[in-house]
Amino acid sequence: MIFLFFIALSLGRFIEYEINSTRDLIPRIYNSLFKIPNKGKTNWSYSFVPTIGPIIGSLLSTGLIWIII
């Protein structure tokens, strides 16, 4: 947990760090549909990380568990 805190502390300001994909993806979609003044561009190049990353991680860990068991 402390590791995640330091990641957020060091990178959050620069890449809009989010772990929860719902808290990251929904505002990006909203900002794309309805332009919010003074918000800037939506960084879609990073949006796949909090969305696809947990899915890939869970599939890999499930596969590893099946191999071990």
FENMOUR-V219493 format. One record per backbone hydrogen bond with DSSP energy under -0.5 kcal/mol. CO is the residue of the C=O (numbers start at 1). NH is the residue of the N-H. If there is no record, write none. Layout:
BEGIN
co = [CO & CO]
nh = [NH & NH]
END
This chain:
BEGIN
co = [1 & 2 & 3 & 4 & 5 & 6 & 7 & 7 & 8 & 11 & 11 & 12 & 19 & 20 & 21 & 22 & 24 & 25 & 26 & 27 & 28 & 29 & 30 & 33 & 36 & 41 & 42 & 43 & 46 & 46 & 47 & 48 & 48 & 49 & 51 & 52 & 53 & 54 & 55 & 56 & 57 & 58 & 59 & 60 & 61 & 62 & 63 & 64 & 65]
nh = [5 & 6 & 7 & 8 & 9 & 10 & 11 & 12 & 12 & 14 & 15 & 16 & 21 & 24 & 25 & 26 & 28 & 29 & 30 & 31 & 32 & 33 & 34 & 35 & 39 & 43 & 44 & 46 & 49 & 50 & 51 & 52 & 53 & 53 & 55 & 56 & 57 & 58 & 59 & 60 & 61 & 62 & 63 & 64 & 65 & 66 & 67 & 68 & 69]
END
